[in-house]
Amino acid sequence: MSAQPKRRRLEVEQIGDVTVVNFIDRKILDEQNIQIIGEQLFSLVDEDACRKLLLNFGNVEFLSSAALGKLITLNKKLQTAKGRLILCNIDPQIHEVFEITKLDKFFNIQKEEQTALQAF
């Protein structure tokens, strides 16, 4: 494996035509990490031409509002590219933030990865 200047913050796997992204970090709070995560997610759309993106939050315990901003940008990017973004396995406390900010209406949020894969 080649040494990368920035540590990968995401685990990416392909299931059929859906790109499934798992977050490595349990807490997505730090501005620098959020920047890196954002760049890595955007490059999936811009460079790898992924059009069906499933973000699995199964590992994530905390998510900052700055991270939500990246998700909104990612969703808009995908919509422009005629793609879709689905989120799944969101911790109840994090889901509450989505509800308070009304982002649960903005994003397609599924309980499990399997249901999310079928939603595409």
VENKA-V117505 format. One record per residue. N is the residue number from 1. RES is the residue in three letters. PSI is psi in degrees with one decimal (* if undefined). OMEGA is omega in radians with two decimals (999 if undefined). NEAR is the number of other ideal C-beta (glycine too) atoms within 10 Angstrom. Layout:
n = (N N)
res = (RES RES)
psi = (PSI PSI)
omega = (OMEGA OMEGA)
near = (NEAR NEAR)
//
This chain:
n = (1 2 3 4 5 6 7 8 9 10 11 12 13 14 15 16 17 18 19 20 21 22 23 24 25 26 27 28 29 30 31 32 33 34 35 36 37 38 39 40 41 42 43 44 45 46 47 48 49 50 51 52 53 54 55 56 57 58 59 60 61 62 63 64 65 66 67 68 69 70 71 72 73 74 75 76 77 78 79 80 81 82 83 84 85 86 87 88 89 90 91 92 93 94 95 96 97 98 99 100 101 102 103 104 105 106 107 108 109 110 111 112 113 114 115 116 117 118 119 120)
res = (MET SER ALA GLN PRO LYS ARG ARG ARG LEU GLU VAL GLU GLN ILE GLY ASP VAL THR VAL VAL ASN PHE ILE ASP ARG LYS ILE LEU ASP GLU GLN ASN ILE GLN ILE ILE GLY GLU GLN LEU PHE SER LEU VAL ASP GLU ASP ALA CYS ARG LYS LEU LEU LEU ASN PHE GLY ASN VAL GLU PHE LEU SER SER ALA ALA LEU GLY LYS LEU ILE THR LEU ASN LYS LYS LEU GLN THR ALA LYS GLY ARG LEU ILE LEU CYS ASN ILE ASP PRO GLN ILE HIS GLU VAL PHE GLU ILE THR LYS LEU ASP LYS PHE PHE ASN ILE GLN LYS GLU GLU GLN THR ALA LEU GLN ALA PHE)
psi = (136.0 145.1 129.0 145.3 -35.9 134.4 139.0 133.8 -1.4 148.5 123.8 130.0 154.3 123.3 103.4 -126.9 12.3 132.5 115.3 126.4 123.6 137.7 134.7 -38.9 139.0 -30.2 119.4 84.0 -35.9 128.8 -41.4 -43.5 -42.0 -40.1 -47.5 -45.7 -45.2 -47.9 -43.5 -38.7 -44.9 -36.8 -25.8 -38.0 -49.3 -44.8 -40.2 -2.6 36.4 131.6 -17.2 107.8 126.2 116.5 118.1 114.9 17.0 -30.4 -14.8 127.0 -33.8 141.7 125.4 165.3 -28.4 -35.3 -36.0 -39.2 -42.1 -39.1 -38.4 -45.7 -43.1 -43.3 -43.1 -41.4 -45.6 -39.4 -41.6 -36.6 11.4 32.9 -176.2 145.7 129.0 139.6 146.0 168.5 43.7 129.0 139.3 -38.0 -38.2 -38.4 -34.5 -40.2 -41.0 -39.9 -46.2 -41.5 2.0 14.3 -13.7 -20.7 -28.3 -40.0 151.3 111.9 123.9 153.8 -54.1 161.9 -40.7 -46.2 -40.4 -42.9 -37.1 -19.3 -10.2 *)
omega = (-3.13 3.13 3.13 3.14 -3.14 3.11 3.09 3.11 -3.06 2.96 -3.06 3.04 -3.10 3.04 -3.02 3.13 -3.14 3.07 -3.12 -3.11 3.02 3.13 -3.14 -3.09 3.07 -3.14 3.13 -3.03 -3.02 -3.06 -3.11 3.10 -3.14 3.10 -3.12 3.12 3.12 -3.13 -3.11 3.10 -3.12 -3.11 3.06 -3.13 -3.03 -3.04 -3.08 3.11 3.07 -3.11 3.09 -3.05 3.10 3.12 -3.13 -3.08 -3.08 -3.08 -2.93 3.11 -3.12 -3.12 -3.12 3.14 3.09 3.10 3.10 3.10 3.12 -3.13 3.11 3.11 3.14 -3.14 3.13 3.11 -3.13 3.12 3.10 -3.12 -3.11 3.13 -3.14 3.09 3.05 3.11 3.09 3.11 -3.12 3.11 -3.10 3.14 3.11 -3.14 3.11 3.11 3.09 -3.14 -3.12 -3.10 -3.13 3.14 3.07 3.08 -3.10 -3.10 2.97 -3.10 3.12 -3.14 -3.07 -3.14 -3.10 3.12 -3.12 3.13 -3.14 -3.09 -3.11 999)
near = (3 3 4 7 4 11 9 11 19 15 12 15 11 11 12 9 9 19 20 20 22 17 22 14 20 10 12 23 14 14 10 8 20 21 14 17 23 18 13 15 25 15 11 20 19 12 8 11 10 22 17 19 23 25 23 21 19 12 14 20 13 14 22 16 10 15 21 19 12 18 20 14 13 22 20 11 17 20 11 9 13 7 19 16 24 22 23 21 20 22 16 6 10 18 16 12 17 19 11 9 13 8 17 16 10 14 18 16 20 19 11 12 18 10 11 21 17 9 15 16)
//
